[in-house]
């Protein structure tokens, strides 16, 4: 298990994938080395902390080793880079409600069925609050 605090969408996705597969950073390094490449523990730590971003080749390797959807991981990295460059103003420019943005990293972890269930629950809570207000 990864014992450090992850930051960013990609860092959280990487940590979740490692934890689901019960892999450490050292295990990931070994798997990458088996494929003829190298990566340092420090670089992987920075990826999790969100202080560095993987290049295309490294992202492809990590995705293969951890059986992650490469286009989805590319999107997460791009979103992290945009937020780093534009800060929290990015959400305002994109007309995204700050409250809904706080749900993003959690909803990405849900299966489609779980997302449908939680949407129904949220609608029920909203409808109940509206009825109580009238």
C-alpha positions, 0 to 999 in steps of 0.5 A: 500500500502507498502510505503517502498523500496523493495530490491531483487527479493523476496522483490519486488514480495512480495511488488507487491503482497501486493499492488495488493491486497491492503494489508498492512503488518498488514493485512498480519500479521492478515491473517497469525494469522488466520491460527494459525501462527505468524510473526512480522512486523519487520520480514516482513519488513526485507523480503521486504528489503531483509535483511532476507529470509523466511523459508519454512513454512513462505514462504508457508504461505505467498504464500497461503495468497497472492495466489502466486506460491510457486515454483516461490517464492522459486526460487526468494528466492534462487536467492536472497540468491545466489546473497547475498552469491556470490555478483554481480560475480554470474552473471559473473559466470553464463555468464549473461550480466549485462544489461539483468539482469537489466531487470529480475525483470521487466520481471517477472511481465509481462504476457506471452503475454506482454513479447512476445509483448516487445520482438517483440518491442526490436527486431524491435528497434535492427533491425532498429538500424542495418539498420541505421548503414549500 
